[in-house]
Amino acid sequence: GVAAVVRTPKFKLMLNEAADLIQAPAAWAALGGEPGAGAGIKIGIIDTGIDPNHPAFADESLASPAGFPKARPEDLAFTSNKIIVARSYVAMLSSALPEFSRPDDFSPRDRIGHGTAVAMIAAGGSVTSPQGTLTGIAPQAYLGNYKIFGSADINDFSSGDAVITAIDDAVLDGMDIISISFGAVAQYPFDEQGDGCFAEPDILCDPVAMAAQSAMEEWGVVVVAAAGNAGARGEQRFPALNSIATPGSAAAVITVGASAYPRVIDFERM
């Protein structure tokens, strides 16, 4: 038989009034109040890691679910009663030579801050800052840390195989939701038929989008992904103006785009 060649792109990172814009206060009220929002839910953050020492994740009222925490023995220090999984895939991005890493870059430690910020938005508890009180949308939810980006200027891009491995592990670990706040230009159409792009060597496919689709279709794990950063200017190398990034291009993925204004468009009246 003919071996199919699957091309995967490089993936890059993508991310005051968001809670009101998505009507989080109304959801909190329906659940009995903000402090109980997200209770029992497990959210996997595929990103730059999560800082376990951040005060937003210091909730002593939580108890880790049965079977948790999950991490390599040397990475258990990056877990807590709230951060119940700590895994890193940075070693898949480059060699272990010093010039291609920074101290403990291959650990689940967040050396950039993006993943910690995303985790805070999703499930951080209330903290006080110079800007006021900050609260995540589901402050009682558990967090899974799936680090696919390393130190800036060295491992600040990730790869398709690292993303797919992280998605697979998040599903196997029992995450209810997977957050993907990064992306790459969706160069190839997502094949909803599944195996078509692998069966024919001339058909290009998007295995990362297919992995995200499978997480939802086959395992019932909700995947939320960034729409992308190409809306205003596009990418320099691709005709990407107003395009959707992968894996947000997958049909089953909830794809989220940012808005600068708290306005709701009524498409039914347009």
C-alpha positions as CSV (number, residue, x, y, z in Angstrom):
1,G,0.0,0.0,0.0
2,V,0.9,3.7,-0.3
3,A,1.9,5.4,2.9
4,A,-0.1,8.6,3.5
5,V,1.9,11.8,4.4
6,V,0.1,13.9,7.0
7,R,1.3,17.5,7.4
8,T,0.7,19.3,10.6
9,P,1.2,23.1,11.1
10,K,2.9,24.9,14.0
11,F,0.5,26.1,16.7
12,K,0.7,29.4,18.4
13,L,-0.9,31.0,21.5
14,M,-4.2,33.0,21.1
15,L,-6.5,34.7,23.9
16,N,-12.9,43.0,32.1
17,E,-16.2,42.4,30.9
18,A,-16.4,38.9,29.7
19,A,-18.5,37.6,32.6
20,D,-21.3,40.0,31.9
21,L,-21.0,39.6,28.2
22,I,-21.6,35.8,28.4
23,Q,-24.3,36.3,31.1
24,A,-22.3,34.5,33.8
25,P,-24.1,36.2,36.7
26,A,-27.5,34.8,35.5
27,A,-25.9,31.3,35.3
28,W,-24.5,31.7,38.8
29,A,-27.9,32.7,40.1
30,A,-29.5,29.6,38.5
31,L,-26.9,27.4,40.2
32,G,-27.4,28.9,43.7
33,G,-24.7,31.5,43.6
34,E,-21.2,32.2,42.3
35,P,-19.3,30.2,45.0
36,G,-20.7,26.9,43.9
37,A,-20.4,27.4,40.2
38,G,-18.6,24.5,38.4
39,A,-18.7,22.2,41.4
40,G,-17.5,18.7,40.4
41,I,-16.6,19.7,36.8
42,K,-13.1,18.9,35.5
43,I,-11.6,21.4,33.0
44,G,-8.5,20.4,31.1
45,I,-6.3,23.4,30.1
46,I,-4.1,22.6,27.2
47,D,-1.7,25.6,27.2
48,T,1.6,26.8,28.8
49,G,1.0,25.2,32.1
50,I,-0.6,26.4,35.3
51,D,1.1,28.0,38.3
52,P,-0.1,26.0,41.3
53,N,0.9,28.8,43.7
54,H,-1.5,31.3,42.2
55,P,-3.9,32.4,44.9
56,A,-6.9,31.9,42.6
57,F,-6.2,28.1,42.9
58,A,-5.8,27.9,46.6
59,D,-9.2,26.5,47.6
60,E,-8.8,24.4,50.7
61,S,-12.5,23.5,50.7
62,L,-12.0,21.2,47.7
63,A,-11.0,17.6,48.0
64,S,-9.4,15.8,45.0
65,P,-11.8,13.2,43.3
66,A,-11.0,9.5,43.7
67,G,-8.1,8.5,41.5
68,F,-6.5,11.9,41.5
69,P,-4.0,13.6,41.4
70,K,-2.5,12.3,38.1
71,A,1.1,13.2,37.3
72,R,4.5,11.6,37.1
73,P,6.0,11.3,40.6
74,E,8.4,14.2,39.9
75,D,5.5,16.4,38.8
76,L,3.1,15.8,41.7
77,A,4.4,19.1,43.3
78,F,2.5,20.9,40.5
79,T,-0.8,19.4,41.6
80,S,-3.1,20.4,44.4
81,N,-6.6,19.7,45.6
82,K,-7.8,21.9,42.7
83,I,-5.2,21.2,40.0
84,I,-5.7,17.5,39.8
85,V,-3.6,16.7,36.7
86,A,-0.2,18.0,35.8
87,R,1.4,16.8,32.5
88,S,4.0,18.3,30.2
89,Y,4.6,17.5,26.5
90,V,7.4,20.1,26.0
91,A,10.0,17.3,25.6
92,M,8.2,16.4,22.4
93,L,9.1,19.8,20.9
94,S,12.9,19.7,21.0
95,S,15.9,17.8,22.4
96,A,16.9,17.9,26.0
97,L,20.1,19.8,25.2
98,P,20.5,22.9,27.4
99,E,20.5,25.3,24.5
100,F,17.0,24.1,23.6
101,S,15.5,24.4,27.1
102,R,15.4,26.4,30.3
103,P,15.5,25.1,33.9
104,D,12.6,22.7,34.4
105,D,11.0,23.7,31.1
106,F,10.0,20.1,30.5
107,S,8.0,20.2,33.8
108,P,4.3,21.3,34.1
109,R,5.5,24.7,35.4
110,D,4.1,27.7,33.6
111,R,7.0,29.8,32.4
112,I,4.9,32.3,30.3
113,G,1.7,32.9,32.2
114,H,-0.8,32.4,29.4
115,G,-2.0,29.0,30.7
116,T,-2.4,30.4,34.2
117,A,-4.4,33.3,32.9
118,V,-6.7,30.9,30.9
119,A,-7.1,28.6,34.0
120,M,-8.0,31.7,36.1
121,I,-10.7,32.8,33.6
122,A,-12.1,29.3,33.5
123,A,-12.0,28.2,37.2
124,G,-10.1,30.7,39.3
125,G,-11.5,31.6,42.7
126,S,-12.0,35.2,43.8
127,V,-8.8,37.2,44.3
128,T,-8.2,40.9,45.0
129,S,-5.9,42.9,42.6
130,P,-5.2,46.6,42.0
131,Q,-7.9,46.4,39.3
132,G,-10.5,45.0,41.8
133,T,-11.9,41.5,42.5
134,L,-11.2,38.9,39.9
135,T,-13.3,35.7,39.7
136,G,-13.3,32.8,37.2
137,I,-16.5,31.7,35.5
138,A,-16.6,28.3,37.3
139,P,-14.6,28.8,40.6
140,Q,-15.4,25.4,42.1
141,A,-14.3,23.4,39.1
142,Y,-11.2,21.2,39.1
143,L,-8.3,21.9,36.7
144,G,-6.1,19.6,34.6
145,N,-2.8,21.1,33.5
146,Y,-1.7,19.9,30.0
147,K,1.4,21.9,29.1
148,I,2.3,22.0,25.4
149,F,4.2,25.3,25.2
150,G,7.6,25.9,26.9
151,S,9.7,28.9,27.6
152,A,9.4,32.0,25.4
153,D,11.9,32.2,22.5
154,I,12.8,28.5,22.8
155,N,9.7,26.3,23.0
156,D,7.0,29.0,22.4
157,F,5.5,27.1,19.5
158,S,3.9,23.7,19.8
159,S,3.3,20.9,17.4
160,G,0.4,18.8,16.2
161,D,1.6,15.6,17.8
162,A,1.9,17.4,21.2
163,V,-1.6,18.8,20.9
164,I,-3.2,15.5,19.9
165,T,-1.4,13.6,22.7
166,A,-2.6,16.2,25.2
167,I,-6.2,15.9,23.9
168,D,-6.1,12.1,24.2
169,D,-4.7,12.2,27.7
170,A,-7.3,14.8,28.8
171,V,-10.0,12.5,27.6
172,L,-8.5,9.4,29.3
173,D,-8.0,11.4,32.5
174,G,-11.8,12.1,32.6
175,M,-11.9,15.8,31.9
176,D,-15.4,17.1,31.2
177,I,-14.2,20.1,29.2
178,I,-11.0,20.8,27.2
179,S,-9.9,24.4,26.8
180,I,-7.7,25.2,23.7
181,S,-6.8,28.9,23.8
182,F,-4.4,28.7,20.8
183,G,-4.5,27.7,17.2
184,A,-3.0,27.6,13.7
185,V,-4.4,28.7,10.4
186,A,-6.8,25.9,9.2
187,Q,-5.2,25.2,5.9
188,Y,-7.1,22.1,5.0
189,P,-10.9,21.5,5.2
190,F,-12.0,19.4,8.2
191,D,-13.1,15.9,6.9
192,E,-16.2,15.0,8.7
193,Q,-16.1,11.5,7.2
194,G,-13.2,10.6,9.4
195,D,-10.9,8.2,7.6
196,G,-11.1,9.7,4.1
197,C,-8.0,11.9,4.4
198,F,-5.8,9.0,5.7
199,A,-7.0,6.6,3.0
200,E,-5.9,8.7,0.0
201,P,-2.4,10.1,-0.1
202,D,-3.5,13.1,-2.2
203,I,-6.1,14.3,0.3
204,L,-4.7,16.6,2.9
205,C,-6.3,16.4,6.4
206,D,-6.2,18.1,9.7
207,P,-5.5,15.5,12.4
208,V,-5.6,18.0,15.3
209,A,-9.2,19.0,14.3
210,M,-10.1,15.4,13.9
211,A,-8.7,14.6,17.4
212,A,-10.9,17.5,18.9
213,Q,-13.9,16.2,16.9
214,S,-13.3,12.7,18.2
215,A,-13.2,13.9,21.8
216,M,-16.7,15.3,21.5
217,E,-18.3,12.8,19.1
218,E,-16.8,9.6,20.6
219,W,-16.2,10.5,24.2
220,G,-18.6,13.3,25.0
221,V,-15.9,15.7,26.1
222,V,-16.7,19.3,25.3
223,V,-13.9,21.0,23.5
224,V,-13.8,24.8,23.5
225,A,-11.2,26.5,21.1
226,A,-10.1,29.9,20.1
227,A,-11.5,31.2,16.8
228,G,-8.1,32.7,16.1
229,N,-6.1,36.0,15.9
230,A,-6.4,36.4,12.1
231,G,-9.7,38.4,12.0
232,A,-8.2,41.9,11.5
233,R,-5.1,41.4,9.5
234,G,-4.7,37.7,8.6
235,E,-1.4,35.8,8.6
236,Q,1.6,36.9,6.6
237,R,2.0,33.6,5.0
238,F,-1.6,32.5,4.4
239,P,-4.7,34.2,3.0
240,A,-6.3,34.0,6.5
241,L,-8.4,37.2,6.8
242,N,-11.6,36.5,8.8
243,S,-10.7,32.8,8.9
244,I,-11.2,30.3,11.7
245,A,-8.2,28.5,13.3
246,T,-7.8,24.8,13.8
247,P,-9.0,22.9,15.8
248,G,-11.8,25.4,16.0
249,S,-12.6,24.4,12.5
250,A,-13.9,21.1,13.6
251,A,-17.7,20.8,13.5
252,A,-18.3,19.6,17.0
253,V,-15.9,22.1,18.7
254,I,-17.3,25.2,20.4
255,T,-15.3,28.0,18.7
256,V,-15.0,31.3,20.6
257,G,-14.1,34.7,19.2
258,A,-13.3,37.8,21.2
259,S,-15.4,40.9,21.2
260,A,-14.3,44.4,22.1
261,Y,-17.8,45.6,22.9
262,P,-20.5,43.9,25.0
263,R,-23.0,43.8,22.2
264,V,-25.2,41.0,21.1
265,I,-26.1,40.6,17.4
266,D,-29.6,39.5,16.7
267,F,-29.1,37.4,13.5
268,E,-32.8,36.6,13.3
269,R,-33.6,40.3,12.6
270,M,-30.9,40.9,10.1
